[in-house]
Amino acid sequence: MTDTSTPAEAPPAVLRQDAELIAGVVAAAGRGLVDRETVAEVVALCAVAGEHLLVVGPPGTAKSEAVRRVAGQLGGRYFEYLLGRFTEPNELFGPVDLRSLREGRVEFETAGMLPEADIAFLDEVFLGSTAVLNTLLGLLNERVFRRGGTALASPLRVCVGAANHLPEDPALAAFADRFLARVFVDPVADARLEELLEAGRRPAPVAHHGGGPGGPEDRLGALDRLAVAARGCELDGVTPLLASALRRLRAAGVPVGDRRAV
């Protein structure tokens, strides 16, 4: 029987160690990135918050590099894919299990695919077909992959989508709204071009794959413990301030729906 109980919140001393560990992960991932440190920070923040991130910016602005570095430092299973108009669902979610099909069951082989990933990056995310986006929507919402006879609880901590711009098609609005966190990036400013060129000559940080203290299991465990603690935070003191900020945003013409407000 699967244990569906919520893990107990860790002691404060453990949470402090977890926070320091994840801060070190973010710092290592951002080392050598020019003006993309914020992307690395928000990926980790979204993993703790249990939300998904959309990174918007023109091609060639290191969106994917920033995500890869964070994933490499955190460890765990990573899935990355560039979506297109003709991307088939099985390219993301896995092919039909032929052995089950011979027995009259439609099930899918998900090993190494998106449903079993801890961290995922989907480039050009709005180019996916309706079949891809509808299946993805359920996975992002519920962390459960359902297709055919397959129903699989996903370990997905955060999915990062990337796009050159926000979609104008109203049909994509509901899907885009599932990425509650958004970071907009531009090419590195002229004043920092020397820094960019120097960083481009240096090798990327080595991904952390070793075991033991501070290894991938510890890092993902730290994320999970911080996520549990975050859900237990007392927010009554800041609720009036948040409500005031939301009113100001709406008064300024910035659309903030109920889901995003919460």
C-alpha positions in Angstrom: 0.0 0.0 0.0 1.3 3.4 -0.9 1.9 5.9 2.0 0.0 9.0 1.0 0.5 10.8 4.4 2.2 14.2 4.5 5.8 14.0 5.8 6.3 15.5 9.2 8.0 18.9 9.3 11.7 18.7 10.1 13.3 20.5 13.1 14.4 24.1 12.7 18.1 23.1 12.8 17.6 20.6 10.0 15.7 23.2 7.9 18.5 25.7 8.4 21.0 23.1 7.1 18.7 22.4 4.2 18.4 26.1 3.3 22.2 26.4 3.4 22.6 23.3 1.2 20.1 24.6 -1.4 21.6 28.1 -1.3 25.0 26.5 -2.1 23.4 24.6 -5.0 22.0 27.8 -6.5 25.3 29.6 -6.0 27.2 26.8 -7.8 24.7 26.7 -10.6 24.9 30.5 -11.1 28.7 30.6 -11.1 29.8 31.7 -14.5 26.3 32.7 -15.7 26.1 36.4 -16.5 22.8 38.1 -15.6 21.1 34.7 -15.3 21.5 34.1 -11.6 17.9 35.0 -11.0 16.7 32.1 -13.2 18.8 29.7 -11.1 17.3 31.1 -7.9 13.7 31.0 -9.1 14.0 27.4 -10.3 15.0 26.3 -6.8 12.3 28.6 -5.3 9.6 27.0 -7.5 10.8 23.5 -6.5 10.3 24.4 -2.9 7.0 26.1 -3.6 5.7 23.3 -5.7 5.0 25.6 -8.6 6.2 25.7 -12.2 8.3 28.3 -13.9 8.0 30.0 -17.3 11.2 31.7 -18.7 10.4 34.1 -21.5 13.1 35.7 -23.7 14.6 35.7 -27.2 16.6 32.8 -28.5 20.2 32.5 -27.3 19.7 34.0 -23.9 20.9 31.0 -21.9 17.5 30.0 -20.7 18.2 26.3 -21.1 21.7 26.6 -19.7 20.6 28.1 -16.5 18.0 25.3 -15.9 20.5 22.5 -16.9 23.0 23.8 -14.3 20.5 23.9 -11.5 19.3 20.4 -12.4 22.8 19.1 -12.6 23.7 20.5 -9.2 20.5 19.2 -7.6 20.8 15.7 -9.1 17.9 13.4 -9.5 16.2 12.5 -12.8 16.2 15.3 -15.4 14.2 15.4 -18.6 14.6 18.0 -21.3 12.8 18.3 -24.7 12.3 20.8 -27.5 8.7 20.8 -28.5 7.4 21.4 -32.0 4.1 21.3 -33.8 4.6 17.7 -34.7 5.9 16.4 -31.4 4.1 13.2 -30.5 2.9 12.5 -26.9 5.1 9.4 -26.7 8.2 11.5 -27.2 7.5 13.1 -23.8 5.5 10.5 -21.9 6.8 7.3 -23.3 5.7 4.7 -25.9 3.0 2.1 -25.7 4.0 -0.9 -23.7 3.7 -3.6 -26.4 3.6 -6.5 -23.9 0.5 -5.0 -22.2 -1.0 -4.2 -25.6 -0.8 -7.9 -26.6 -2.9 -8.6 -23.5 -5.5 -6.1 -24.4 -4.3 -3.3 -22.1 -3.1 0.2 -23.3 -0.3 1.2 -21.0 2.9 3.2 -21.4 6.5 2.7 -20.7 7.5 5.8 -18.8 11.1 4.9 -17.7 13.4 7.8 -18.5 10.6 10.0 -19.7 8.8 13.1 -18.3 6.4 11.4 -15.9 9.4 9.9 -13.9 11.5 13.1 -13.9 12.3 15.1 -10.7 13.1 18.2 -12.8 12.0 18.9 -16.3 12.7 21.6 -18.9 10.5 22.0 -22.0 11.7 24.4 -24.6 9.2 26.2 -26.9 6.6 24.8 -24.6 3.6 26.5 -26.3 4.4 24.8 -29.7 3.1 21.5 -28.4 0.0 19.9 -30.0 -3.3 19.8 -28.2 -2.7 16.1 -27.3 0.6 16.9 -25.7 -0.5 20.0 -23.8 -3.7 18.4 -22.5 -1.7 15.5 -21.1 0.9 17.8 -19.7 -1.7 20.0 -18.1 -2.9 17.1 -15.9 0.7 16.2 -15.0 1.5 19.7 -14.0 -1.7 20.2 -12.0 -1.8 16.9 -10.1 1.7 15.4 -10.4 -0.1 12.4 -11.7 0.4 11.0 -15.2 -2.8 9.5 -16.7 -2.9 8.1 -20.2 -4.7 4.9 -21.3 -4.5 2.4 -18.5 -1.5 4.0 -16.9 -1.9 6.1 -13.8 1.5 7.0 -12.3 2.3 9.4 -9.4 5.1 11.7 -10.7 8.0 12.8 -8.5 8.2 16.1 -10.5 9.4 18.9 -8.3 9.3 21.6 -10.9 8.8 21.9 -14.6 10.4 24.8 -16.4 8.9 25.9 -19.7 10.7 28.3 -22.0 9.3 30.5 -24.8 10.3 33.4 -26.9 7.2 35.3 -25.9 3.9 34.8 -24.1 1.2 33.2 -26.3 -1.4 35.4 -27.9 -3.8 32.5 -28.6 -6.6 32.5 -26.0 -6.7 28.7 -26.2 -3.3 28.6 -24.6 -4.2 30.9 -21.8 -5.3 28.2 -19.4 -2.1 26.2 -20.0 0.1 29.3 -19.6 -1.5 30.1 -16.3 -0.2 26.8 -14.8 3.2 28.4 -14.9 2.6 30.7 -12.0 6.2 31.9 -11.7 7.6 33.9 -14.7 11.0 35.3 -15.4 11.6 37.5 -18.4 15.2 37.7 -19.7 16.9 39.9 -22.3 20.3 39.7 -24.0 23.1 40.6 -21.7 23.6 44.4 -21.6 26.5 46.0 -23.6 28.2 47.0 -20.4 28.7 43.4 -19.4 29.8 42.0 -22.7 33.4 41.5 -21.6 32.2 39.6 -18.6 29.9 37.4 -20.9 32.8 36.6 -23.2 35.1 35.6 -20.4 32.4 33.4 -18.8 31.9 31.7 -22.2 35.5 30.6 -22.2 35.2 28.9 -18.8 33.9 25.4 -18.4 30.5 24.9 -16.8 30.4 23.7 -13.2 30.6 20.0 -12.8 27.3 18.4 -12.0 27.1 16.8 -8.5 26.5 13.1 -8.9 28.4 11.7 -5.9 26.7 10.0 -2.9 27.1 10.8 0.8 26.4 14.0 2.6 25.3 16.7 0.3 24.7 14.3 -2.6 21.7 14.2 -4.9 19.5 12.3 -2.5 20.3 14.8 0.3 19.7 17.8 -2.1 16.3 16.5 -3.3 15.4 15.6 0.3 16.3 19.1 1.4 14.0 20.5 -1.2 11.2 18.2 0.0 11.7 19.1 3.6 11.7 22.8 2.8 8.5 22.4 0.8 6.8 20.8 3.7 7.9 23.6 6.0 6.8 26.3 3.5 3.3 24.8 3.4 3.1 25.1 7.1 4.1 28.7 7.4 1.8 31.1 9.2 0.9 33.9 6.7 -1.8 35.8 8.6 0.6 38.7 9.3 1.5 39.3 5.7 -1.9 38.6 4.1 -3.1 42.3 4.3 0.2 43.4 2.7 -0.2 40.8 -0.1 -3.8 41.9 -0.7 -2.8 45.5 -0.9 0.0 44.7 -3.4 -2.5 42.7 -5.5 -5.0 45.6 -5.5 -2.2 48.0 -6.7 -1.3 45.6 -9.5 -4.8 45.2 -10.7 -5.4 49.0 -10.5 -2.3 49.4 -12.7 -3.8 47.2 -15.3 -1.8 44.1 -14.5 -4.1 41.1 -14.8 -3.9 38.8 -11.7 -6.3 36.0 -11.7 -7.5 34.2 -8.5 -5.1 31.3 -8.9 -2.1 33.5 -9.4 -3.2 35.7 -6.4 -3.3 32.6 -4.1 
